[in-house]
Amino acid sequence: MVVAVSAFAGSTLAQIQLVVSPTSLTLTPSSSYYAGDPQCVSVTSSDGRAPDTIPYSVSYNAVSPPGTWLQPAQEPVSSAPSAPIAICVQFAYSYAPAGAYYGNITITSSIAPTFVVPVTVVVGDAPAISAVLNGASFASAANGVSPGEIVSVFGVNLGPAKPLGLQLDSTGKVATLLGGAQVLFVDPYNPYPGGSVAAPLTYVSATQINCIVPYEVQLLTVIEVSYLGQTSASAFASHAIATAPGIFTDTSTGTGQAAVLNSDSSLNTASNPAPAGSIVQVFMTGEGQTSPPGVTGSVTCSGGCATTSQIPQPLVAPQAFVGGQPATVVFYGEAPGLVAGVMQVNLVIPPNTPSGAASLAINVGLGNSQAGTTVAVK
């Protein structure tokens, strides 16, 4: 990750960059081992200075649970002036209980902003959740999840080493158990079986699961991952909100070129832009409850929809903007052929939109889609 700061040298504005790699660390020691194998990050400077001349200090912070289990590790490094600075840590906890531990390395320098490297330690084979994000916008689900929203769960030991994609169960719905992995949305105030709902899974791997927030989720919810009979030691707390709109992007990063089809259903790209005044199809999630009510794990119009009036629509009509201008929405509803929770919005690109990458935003109720998404216009 590159962190840039500006420094004045005489009358010239110089750009200094510190490069820290990797930007996060994961340690997996044995539960009975005192100090696991050290993990390191490197720090260099892109302005050509010798790394051993970069001023910096380091602190090691054990956040959850608090303590002194995150310690610096002595790691031999090259003494050559061009060698990157190596900052190494190890897990120091005698007979640590199985579970997930979270800390960080804080790097402070007088030539750049403070840089924080998250550190996750997983003891034993239990799943550990590090983050839950909107699957389109990558906004934190800690701010709330909406019914039907597609979310991405990140962590370690979440599922099989070989990733698996969406599968349908015997009822034609998206399976809630895939490769031994399951995601549960739990009502913390309802200890009965009805207080836990399994989420449909669209993708599972050891470090990421994409799933769909059940339409049954109300008020507070706790997100847990179960893999091969072991449940995550730490759960992720959130709460239900009406809408949490996010636009899918081609890069799956939440920014840049949006997942858009042109009027001829070809992919909208910089090399295949849509004419101003034409209709494009935008795909998103987080539109919330629908009418008729959404069915968790269902595939929209799996048996065909004779008319668009049969397609479920969100309770609140979306508002679209292209290049900062209001854009007319000619259709909105659950995307036919895709899992319930993916919404399609057909909108008209304003006729006076300049050519190039135009900003794209779609709001649903009080929820606003993320900044930084674009549609290609000619």
SESE-921212 format. One record per residue: residue in one letter; x, y, z of N, C-alpha, C in turn. Coordinates in steps of 0.001 Angstrom, whole numbers, padded with zeros to 6 digits, always signed. Layout:
<pts>
AXYZXYZXYZ
...
</pts>
This chain:
<pts>
M+000859-001189+000000+000000+000000+000000+000889+001230+000000
V+000514+002236-000771+001313+003444-000891+000633+004583-000151
V+001369+005238+000669+000874+006404+001391+001678+007597+000933
A+001009+008611+000417+001722+009761-000136+001524+010983+000737
V+002584+011764+000916+002502+013047+001610+003260+014059+000781
S+002908+015297+000943+003569+016362+000194+004569+017066+001089
A+005722+017383+000525+006749+018112+001268+007307+019203+000369
F+007508+020387+000921+008052+021478+000154+009571+021483+000245
A+010221+021505-000912+011680+021629-000990+011960+022873-001825
G+012222+023986-001151+012373+025246-001871+011040+025620-002460
S+010994+025872-003772+009751+026215-004441+009165+025020-005172
T+009746+023819-004981+009285+022635-005700+008495+021747-004763
L+007334+021269-005223+006514+020369-004432+006955+018945-004722
A+007597+018299-003760+008094+016943-003950+007102+015960-003365
Q+006970+014827-004000+006048+013807-003551+006845+012638-002966
I+006658+012373-001683+007359+011281-001019+006367+010144-000797
Q+006798+008934-001051+005934+007784-000871+006626+006740-000002
L+005895+006260+000988+006332+005107+001756+005554+003902+001263
V+006254+002827+001015+005613+001616+000529+005716+000542+001601
V+004569+000082+002086+004517-000952+003117+003899-002206+002506
S+004588-003327+002614+004094-004560+002014+004471-005758+002882
P+003500-006662+003095+002075-006577+002763+001360-005608+003703
T+000100-005332+003403-000645-004352+004192-001355-004971+005385
S-001332-006297+005501-001900-006973+006662-001168-008292+006865
L-001241-008838+008077-000559-010087+008400-001539-011059+009059
T-001340-012348+008772-002099-013407+009426-001128-014445+009964
L-001188-014720+011265-000331-015716+011907-001204-016883+012348
T-000701-018103+012165-001477-019290+012529-000629-020243+013361
P-000304-019872+014600+000494-020751+015455-000328-021901+016028
S+000365-022908+016532-000298-023998+017240-000795-023491+018587
S-001886-024073+019061-002454-023618+020341-001520-023905+021517
S-000566-024816+021345+000330-025145+022457+001733-024594+022269
Y+001910-023784+021248+003246-023277+020938+003383-021852+021434
Y+004516-021553+022039+004676-020237+022668+004775-019120+021645
A+005650-019271+020677+005845-018212+019682+005788-018826+018294
G+004773-018465+017530+004658-018976+016172+005708-018371+015266
D+005762-018864+014040+006723-018337+013080+006494-016837+012881
P+007572-016051+012898+007417-014603+012709+006875-014269+011323
Q+006176-013175+011242+005724-012615+009962+006226-011184+009896
C+006577-010745+008687+007218-009432+008542+006527-008586+007485
V+006653-007275+007641+006313-006328+006587+007582-005565+006229
S+007660-005127+004983+008803-004334+004549+008385-002892+004344
V+009299-001984+004617+009050-000556+004445+010161+000006+003576
T+009795+000640+002487+010762+001289+001600+010266+002678+001256
S+011113+003430+000572+010758+004775+000138+010952+004864-001368
S+009986+005444-002048+010056+005511-003505+010837+006719-004014
D+011375+007530-003112+012105+008722-003576+013603+008464-003724
G+013996+007185-003610+015394+006842-003868+016288+006862-002651
R+015775+007270-001506+016622+007315-000320+016896+005898+000181
A+017997+005712+000844+018317+004422+001446+017324+004151+002567
P+016741+002963+002593+015746+002676+003635+016250+002899+005045
D+017566+002694+005284+018046+002872+006658+018154+004336+007061
T+017768+005243+006156+017716+006664+006508+016279+007144+006727
I+015314+006252+006585+013912+006618+006803+013641+006687+008303
P+013225+007829+008810+012922+007913+010250+011600+007219+010560
Y+011596+006353+011568+010348+005684+011925+010442+005113+013336
S+009271+004876+013910+009170+004153+015168+007997+003201+015052
V+007999+002164+015886+006993+001101+015776+006399+000791+017140
S+005095+000569+017175+004449+000042+018380+003636-001180+017996
Y+003544-002105+018934+002856-003374+018703+001664-003431+019643
N+000465-003531+019088-000736-003355+019891-001622-004597+019826
A-001825-005249+020965-002761-006359+021070-004126-005770+021425
V-005064-005834+020484-006339-005140+020655-007410-006040+021266
S-007618-007225+020682-008673-008118+021151-008214-009579+021062
P-008045-010223+022229-008179-009659+023574-006981-008777+023908
P-007128-007833+024807-005986-006993+025179-004924-007816+025890
G-003698-007352+025809-002611-008070+026468-001284-007754+025827
T-000358-008672+025955+000993-008484+025419+001362-009622+024469
W+000369-010273+023888+000635-011442+023048+001245-011096+021687
L+001171-009833+021247+001790-009429+019976+003138-008798+020289
Q+004210-009456+019881+005550-009037+020254+006443-008887+019020
P+007447-007977+019093+008416-007889+017990+009253-009152+017928
A+009652-009514+016723+010486-010701+016520+011782-010274+015851
Q+012867-010817+016317+014163-010525+015703+014309-011386+014455
E+014438-010738+013323+014552-011444+012063+015795-010929+011335
P+016730-011801+010965+017925-011311+010267+017565-010707+008915
V+018094-009520+008658+017862-008843+007379+019193-008363+006833
S+019202-008064+005534+020417-007575+004906+020779-006208+005468
S+022069-005964+005607+022526-004668+006100+022823-003708+004955
A+022549-004140+003719+022790-003267+002573+021901-002031+002658
P+022428-000859+002302+021630+000371+002401+020336+000321+001605
S+020309-000473+000523+019113-000525-000312+018094-001541+000182
A+018452-002328+001203+017528-003347+001708+016350-002689+002407
P+015120-003184+002192+013965-002588+002873+014021-002806+004370
I+013403-001896+005100+013254-002073+006538+012328-003262+006767
A+012703-004169+007631+011857-005314+007964+011327-005156+009384
I+010008-005165+009518+009355-005097+010822+008636-006417+011019
C+009066-007196+012031+008571-008555+012215+007874-008706+013565
V+006840-009547+013578+006103-009801+014817+005921-011298+015005
Q+005647-011683+016250+005335-013061+016545+004248-013106+017611
F+003585-014254+017688+002532-014470+018684+003167-015085+019921
A+003081-014386+021036+003719-014832+022274+002651-015070+023333
Y+002169-016312+023403+001099-016645+024331+001210-018143+024641
S+001591-018481+025863+001738-019880+026243+000377-020567+026296
Y+000229-021655+025538-000987-022458+025546-002233-021584+025346
A-002192-020824+024283-003295-019906+023992-004566-020681+023665
P-005715-020237+024167-006982-020879+023798-007247-020712+022304
A-007920-021689+021706-008267-021598+020288-009174-020390+020064
G-009008-019765+018927-009827-018600+018597-009066-017598+017767
A-009656-016438+017600-009069-015374+016796-008588-014240+017693
Y-007416-013711+017361-006810-012609+018094-006528-011482+017095
Y-006819-010254+017495-006666-009126+016584-005766-008058+017208
G-004811-007592+016415-003911-006538+016855-003461-005711+015673
N-002461-004883+015882-001926-004104+014767-000498-003645+015060
I+000192-003359+013983+001509-002736+014049+001316-001292+013621
T+001720-000352+014456+001600+001062+014117+002979+001617+013793
I+003141+002082+012549+004414+002626+012079+004280+004136+011984
T+005091+004848+012756+005048+006309+012789+006322+006861+012164
S+006163+007846+011279+007319+008453+010615+007109+009953+010497
S+008191+010686+010530+008098+012146+010388+007922+012568+008937
I+008062+011637+007979+007933+012010+006560+006634+011503+005952
A+005774+010868+006758+004533+010319+006212+003514+010146+007326
P+002237+009988+006965+001222+009738+007991+001470+008403+008692
T+000905+008283+009868+000986+007020+010601+000358+005900+009784
F+001030+004760+009767+000554+003625+008972+000257+002465+009915
V-000941+001879+009796-001355+000790+010674-001507-000495+009862
V-000831-001546+010295-000913-002852+009645-001742-003777+010544
P-002959-004179+010119-003749-005108+010929-003072-006472+011008
V-003126-007079+012186-002560-008410+012406-003652-009314+012967
T-003877-010446+012299-004836-011441+012769-004085-012708+013135
V-004368-013236+014304-003776-014501+014745-004909-015500+014936
V-004787-016659+014294-005805-017700+014417-005166-018916+015070
V-005640-019252+016242-005131-020408+016979-006116-021558+016798
G-005617-022693+016336-006496-023813+016049-007111-023673+014677
D-008046-024546+014354-008630-024591+013017-010006-023955+012931
A-010470-023316+013990-011799-022705+013970-011835-021528+013003
P-012955-021314+012332-013072-020133+011459-012923-018851+012266
A-012393-017835+011624-012261-016523+012264-012659-015457+011260
I-013605-014609+011633-014087-013528+010773-013290-012270+011050
S-012743-011652+009997-012026-010392+010165-012844-009193+009704
A-013763-009396+008735-014583-008285+008234-015775-008836+007474
V-016858-008065+007476-018024-008351+006644-018359-007064+005903
L-018404-007139+004565-018593-005956+003738-019747-006149+002763
N-020347-005047+002352-021312-005081+001250-020599-005672+000036
G-021191-006682-000592-020524-007385-001676-020331-006563-002926
A-020998-005419-003038-020842-004556-004205-020026-003315-003894
S-020403-002586-002831-019744-001320-002508-018510-001489-001640
F-018418-002629-000934-017354-002897+000037-017452-001983+001254
A-018638-001432+001512-018868-000694+002752-019007-001693+003892
S-018590-001303+005092-018631-002205+006233-020065-002542+006619
A-020315-003837+006831-021627-004272+007275-021874-003936+008735
A-020842-003436+009430-021044-002998+010806-022028-001838+010861
N-022183-001133+009749-023118-000010+009678-024544-000474+009409
G-024731-001782+009235-026060-002326+009008-026128-003149+007735
V-027051-004120+007728-027291-004944+006543-028769-004882+006208
S-029087-004957+004925-030481-004916+004513-030921-006299+004055
P-032187-006627+004179-032683-007930+003738-032358-008162+002258
G-031798-009323+001959-031456-009655+000584-030117-009142+000106
E-029437-008352+000927-028146-007790+000514-027094-008890+000361
I-026311-008809-000684-025193-009723-000856-023997-009143-000111
V-023429-009940+000797-022298-009486+001587-021122-010431+001397
S-019922-009933+001645-018693-010714+001578-018112-010820+002978
V-017890-012046+003419-017301-012320+004727-015833-012682+004512
F-014934-011976+005190-013507-012228+005050-012949-012768+006364
G-011932-013610+006260-011304-014163+007443-010401-015319+007069
V-010231-016252+007983-009407-017439+007749-010162-018674+008224
N-009828-019809+007612-010478-021092+007931-011994-021030+007751
L-012446-020228+006803-013886-020060+006601-014500-021200+005809
G-013699-021825+004937-014236-022846+004063-013120-023635+003410
P-013427-024379+002360-012436-025236+001720-011351-024443+001001
A-010169-025056+000894-009048-024403+000205-009370-024186-001266
K-010096-025122-001879-010502-024966-003275-011855-024266-003321
P-011921-023065-003881-013177-022297-003870-014308-023033-004588
L-015522-022788-004133-016721-023344-004740-017696-022219-005041
G-018414-022347-006166-019396-021345-006550-020805-021772-006209
L-021744-020921-006537-023163-021106-006231-023677-022457-006720
Q-024475-023097-005871-025164-024334-006236-026612-024238-005778
L-027497-024902-006513-028904-024934-006142-029204-026221-005386
D-030090-026115-004381-030483-027313-003650-031639-028010-004361
S-032193-029015-003721-033247-029820-004347-034533-029045-004580
T-034682-027905-003893-035894-027090-004060-035712-025987-005091
G-034517-025903-005680-034256-024865-006672-033772-023559-006081
K-033523-023546-004776-032988-022348-004129-031472-022448-003990
V-030833-021321-003729-029388-021296-003541-029060-022016-002242
A-028096-022946-002314-027758-023779-001160-027189-022952-000017
T-027508-023370+001202-026996-022695+002404-025831-023458+003032
L-025504-024620+002509-024359-025404+002958-023538-025749+001727
L-022281-025313+001707-021450-025464+000515-020032-025806+000939
G-019546-026973+000524-018191-027370+000869-017949-027470+002352
G-019001-027760+003110-018872-027854+004567-018984-026532+005283
A-019189-025442+004546-019262-024098+005139-020709-023617+005219
Q-020989-022850+006249-022314-022285+006455-022181-020936+007151
V-023033-019982+006778-023080-018680+007446-024440-018541+008104
L-024428-018208+009380-025666-018070+010133-025867-016621+010558
F-027099-016148+010416-027497-014847+010942-028350-015126+012168
V-027836-014738+013326-028417-015144+014600-029025-013941+015322
D-030257-014106+015774-030895-013103+016626-030376-013311+018047
P-029602-012362+018596-029005-012578+019922-030024-012667+021046
Y-031260-012242+020785-032279-012266+021824-033271-013417+021644
N-033014-014265+020644-033909-015394+020409-033102-016686+020437
P-033069-017371+021581-032264-018590+021696-032891-019803+021032
Y-034106-019651+020503-034821-020789+019940-034376-021034+018494
P-034708-022209+017948-034260-022531+016577-034631-021473+015541
G-035763-020831+015698-036183-019818+014734-035341-018562+014765
G-034481-018427+015783-033662-017228+015894-032388-017281+015083
S-032149-018382+014380-030954-018530+013567-031363-018905+012145
V-030897-018118+011179-031256-018355+009780-029983-018537+008963
A-029906-019612+008189-028745-019868+007335-028838-019024+006069
A-027714-018468+005672-027675-017594+004499-027370-018397+003239
P-028028-018081+002121-027662-018693+000842-026232-018290+000474
L-025462-019240-000032-024046-019017-000326-023817-018964-001827
T-023165-017909-002297-022856-017798-003719-021393-018091-004026
Y-020554-018131-002963-019119-018413-003149-018525-018719-001784
V-017692-019778-001725-017008-020079-000471-015554-020418-000757
S-014677-020008+000142-013262-020352+000088-012723-020262+001506
A-011437-020500+001658-010843-020456+002989-010813-019055+003573
T-010749-018033+002713-010583-016661+003202-011751-015732+002876
Q-012710-016192+002070-013834-015322+001699-015079-016156+001432
I-016206-015681+001935-017512-016256+001624-018426-015124+001171
N-019089-015310+000043-020125-014383-000390-021478-015029-000118
C-022343-014307+000546-023644-014867+000906-024712-013779+000842
I-025952-014206+001048-027095-013300+000934-027757-013154+002299
V-027941-011931+002734-028602-011681+004016-030040-012200+003923
P-030437-013125+004789-031816-013644+004733-032842-012528+004889
Y-033945-012660+004163-035017-011664+004290-035659-011709+005671
E-035406-012770+006436-035976-012888+007773-035256-012040+008816
V-034076-011504+008487-033290-010760+009474-034016-009486+009900
Q-034108-009287+011207-034751-008102+011766-033919-007586+012930
L-033942-006299+013142-033269-005646+014258-031808-006073+014353
L-031360-006530+015520-029960-006898+015704-029701-008276+015118
T-028473-008487+014647-028101-009798+014153-026624-010039+014406
V-026264-011295+014608-024882-011700+014778-024550-012668+013645
I-023456-012404+012945-023062-013227+011801-021985-014205+012256
E-022234-015487+012054-021298-016530+012432-020989-017401+011222
V-019800-017962+011193-019412-018913+010156-019141-020259+010806
S-019677-021306+010207-019414-022666+010655-018752-023426+009509
Y-017669-024117+009817-016986-024908+008795-016578-026250+009379
L-017069-027309+008764-016779-028682+009188-017047-028867+010679
G-018146-028288+011132-018573-028497+012504-018004-027529+013516
Q-017058-026677+013106-016497-025692+014034-017057-024307+013728
T-017512-023634+014774-018096-022301+014617-017065-021244+014956
S-017129-020127+014242-016165-019044+014444-016142-018625+015902
A-014923-018496+016436-014763-018113+017845-015246-016698+018090
S-015098-015838+017087-015566-014460+017216-016631-014209+016161
A-017774-013668+016571-018859-013375+015650-018820-011900+015271
F-019580-011558+014238-019622-010184+013729-021007-009629+013996
A-021070-008550+014752-022353-007959+015130-022778-006896+014132
S-024064-006887+013794-024609-005876+012904-026083-005667+013272
H-026792-004954+012420-028213-004726+012655-028896-004515+011313
A-030196-004728+011284-030949-004605+010045-031287-003147+009757
I-031117-002755+008514-031530-001437+008047-032351-001627+006776
A-033126-000612+006415-034053-000758+005290-033315-001005+003981
T-032297-000195+003685-031556-000340+002436-030073-000078+002671
A-029248-000728+001857-027795-000510+001891-027274-000649+000462
P-027696+000260-000430-027411+000064-001856-025928+000131-002197
G-025513-000778-003061-024158-000796-003586-024193-001260-005028
I-023414-000633-005883-023356-000980-007303-022189-001930-007532
F-022434-003040-008205-021355-003961-008532-020415-003317-009550
T-019134-003639-009461-018146-003096-010384-017399-004220-011085
D-016843-003905-012248-016124-004908-013036-014909-005443-012294
T-014287-004606-011466-013067-005008-010768-013350-005673-009427
S-014622-005735-009029-015018-006301-007735-014297-005620-006579
T-014102-004311-006697-013451-003544-005636-014376-002476-005062
G-015524-002272-005682-016435-001239-005220-016232+000111-005870
T-015193+000247-006698-014952+001508-007403-014621+001222-008867
G-014681+002291-009666-014331+002163-011079-015535+001816-011940
Q-015269+001186-013071-016304+000836-014033-017378-000037-013385
A-018630+000433-013465-019743-000305-012874-020117-001498-013740
A-020795-002452-013131-021306-003609-013870-022548-003164-014622
V-022351-002806-015883-023401-002200-016701-023454-002888-018054
L-024669-003088-018564-024869-003569-019921-025467-002451-020765
N-025021-002348-022005-025571-001368-022928-026949-001821-023409
S-027587-001002-024234-028944-001306-024697-029007-002588-025510
D-027875-002998-026124-027846-004250-026873-027379-005419-026020
S-027307-005198-024692-026880-006195-023708-025398-006541-023792
S-024615-005755-024520-023161-005928-024510-022591-005239-023284
L-021412-005667-022844-020804-005114-021648-020355-003677-021887
N-020740-002800-020996-020330-001400-021075-018893-001272-020596
T-017999-000812-021464-016590-000617-021141-016095+000653-021806
A-014877+001041-021481-014287+002230-022106-014179+002052-023615
S-013969+000813-024051-013870+000546-025493-015223+000236-026122
N-016253+000116-025296-017605-000139-025797-018596+000719-025006
P-018481+002061-025129-019317+002964-024331-020764+003008-024844
A-021642+003499-024002-023051+003661-024363-023282+005077-024882
P-024050+005232-025961-024341+006591-026452-025155+007384-025431
A-024865+008658-025328-025696+009527-024496-027125+009464-025014
G-028084+009383-024102-029480+009263-024485-029972+007837-024585
S-029064+006870-024503-029470+005461-024603-029772+004891-023224
I-030355+003696-023208-030704+003018-021966-029626+002000-021616
V-029216+001976-020361-028258+000987-019882-028862+000228-018709
Q-028317-000974-018452-028761-001815-017354-027665-001836-016280
V-028014-001472-015068-027067-001422-013951-027452-002500-012937
F-026452-003185-012380-026714-004264-011418-026153-003884-010048
M-026959-004113-009020-026606-003666-007680-027252-004575-006637
T-026996-004296-005379-027597-005035-004279-027882-004074-003139
G-028529-004587-002101-028834-003757-000941-030096-002930-001086
E-030997-003344-001987-032228-002586-002215-033279-002820-001152
G-033057-003834-000292-033972-004070+000813-035148-004958+000449
Q-036150-004950+001321-037326-005803+001131-038073-005397-000135
T-038770-006379-000727-039442-006159-002004-040938-006405-001886
S-041637-006075-002961-043053-006398-003104-043238-007142-004429
P-043736-008387-004405-044055-009174-003219-042804-009462-002396
P-042984-009878-001127-041827-010073-000241-040806-011037-000818
G-039528-010708-000590-038456-011539-001094-038424-012899-000423
V-038028-013905-001178-037902-015268-000652-036420-015603-000603
T-035900-015863+000578-034477-016110+000766-033986-017263-000105
G-032975-016986-000911-032356-018016-001736-033040-018291-003045
S-034145-017623-003345-034856-017882-004589-034132-017242-005771
V-034406-017762-006957-033873-017207-008195-035018-016482-008890
T-034832-015220-009190-035897-014398-009757-036318-014918-011130
C-037610-015125-011279-038184-015588-012557-037502-016860-013048
S-037200-017771-012114-036530-019011-012514-037386-019816-013481
G-038705-019664-013355-039605-020352-014273-040110-019451-015371
G-039542-018236-015441-039964-017278-016456-040988-016308-015926
C-040905-015063-016384-041887-014037-016037-042522-013553-017331
A-043837-013688-017411-044527-013303-018641-044461-011802-018872
T-044536-011022-017785-044472-009564-017887-043588-009022-016780
T-043123-007798-016965-042277-007180-015940-043032-006922-014654
S-044363-006897-014710-045154-006667-013494-045035-007830-012518
Q-044548-008996-012982-044370-010142-012103-043027-010115-011378
I-042170-009181-011734-040845-009109-011128-040925-008337-009812
P-040436-008924-008711-040460-008190-007431-039667-006882-007531
Q-040194-005862-006874-039548-004556-006849-039292-004136-005411
P-038221-003356-005175-038003-002840-003816-039152-001932-003403
L-039345-001827-002087-040462-001035-001583-040313+000444-001908
V-039080+000894-002140-038826+002305-002457-038182+002386-003837
A-038701+003264-004682-038159+003418-006031-036770+004054-005980
P-035829+003572-006790-034483+004142-006792-034415+005468-007549
Q-033443+006277-007195-033136+007516-007913-031734+007378-008497
A-031580+007721-009757-030302+007534-010439-029720+008863-010885
F-028374+008917-010900-027659+010116-011325-026460+009688-012172
V-026301+010329-013310-025158+010075-014196-024455+011410-014440
G-023174+011455-014147-022438+012710-014298-022997+013813-013437
G-023610+013446-012305-024200+014437-011410-025589+014885-011807
Q-026087+014422-012962-027414+014810-013435-028426+013708-013138
P-029677+014081-012823-030708+013059-012648-030877+012256-013934
A-031018+010944-013787-031211+010054-014927-032557+009359-014778
T-033314+009318-015849-034638+008708-015807-034522+007194-015653
V-035222+006656-014654-035264+005205-014441-036495+004662-015165
V-036278+003753-016112-037388+003203-016901-037800+001819-016409
F-036946+001168-015608-037297-000110-015006-036414-000339-013795
Y-036992-000942-012764-036200-001399-011625-036894-002604-011005
G-036105-003551-010601-036648-004756-009989-035573-005809-009858
E-035916-006927-009223-034957-008021-009079-034549-008514-010466
A-033250-008779-010633-032725-009137-011949-033176-010537-012335
P-033916-010687-013425-034378-012010-013852-033212-012971-014090
G-033365-014200-013588-032336-015211-013772-031246-015188-012735
L-031242-014172-011859-030234-014078-010813-030890-014251-009441
V-030064-014477-008440-030593-014722-007099-031287-013465-006571
A-032369-013686-005812-033064-012565-005191-032088-011822-004291
G-031997-010520-004466-031006-009702-003771-030119-008964-004747
V-030204-009348-006027-029524-008600-007088-030589-007809-007831
M-030467-006489-007823-031442-005635-008494-030891-005114-009810
Q-031772-005024-010786-031439-004432-012085-032157-003101-012211
V-031403-002079-012599-031974-000747-012822-031661-000338-014249
N-032698-000120-015039-032521+000382-016400-032752+001896-016378
L-031747+002620-016828-031844+004079-016794-031383+004689-018109
V-031835+005899-018332-031460+006643-019547-030294+007566-019220
I-029211+007424-019962-028095+008351-019796-028518+009719-020320
P-028446+010769-019505-028869+012100-019960-028243+012457-021302
P-029026+012981-022240-028536+013236-023605-027325+014158-023680
N-027174+015065-022722-026061+016015-022773-024846+015550-021969
T-024784+014263-021614-023649+013750-020850-022390+013726-021709
P-021300+014339-021262-020053+014314-022055-019521+012892-022199
S-018767+012668-023251-018179+011349-023460-017088+011092-022419
G-016852+009814-022166-015845+009425-021179-016473+008679-020015
A-015735+008572-018920-016216+007876-017720-017053+008847-016899
A-018363+008640-016885-019269+009517-016139-019601+008879-014788
S-019660+009686-013756-019988+009165-012425-021394+008564-012444
L-021578+007521-011633-022859+006827-011570-023239+006642-010110
A-024447+007032-009748-024937+006873-008383-026396+006490-008428
I-026787+005572-007554-028188+005160-007438-028543+005102-005954
N-029552+005852-005575-029999+005898-004192-031306+005133-004050
V-031450+004430-002938-032691+003713-002637-033110+004100-001226
G-034207+004818-001110-034634+005308+000194-033587+006232+000781
L-033209+005995+002033-032196+006819+002684-030783+006331+002386
G-030654+005221+001673-029338+004676+001379-028784+005182+000068
N-027507+005541+000078-026839+006029-001128-025784+005034-001567
S-025685+004800-002864-024643+003914-003366-023289+004571-003176
Q-022237+003784-003296-020892+004259-003030-020423+005282-004071
A-019484+006123-003681-018866+007059-004617-017802+006329-005421
G-017477+006872-006595-016361+006343-007367-016712+005337-008440
T-018020+005066-008659-018391+004162-009740-018718+004975-010987
T-018438+004394-012144-018591+005134-013405-019262+004261-014460
V-019794+004932-015484-020330+004283-016672-019662+004952-017874
A-019330+004149-018889-018643+004672-020070-019661+005234-021049
V-019458+006492-021476-020395+007201-022346-019655+007689-023597
K-020358+007646-024741-019781+008232-025957-020730+009270-026543
</pts>
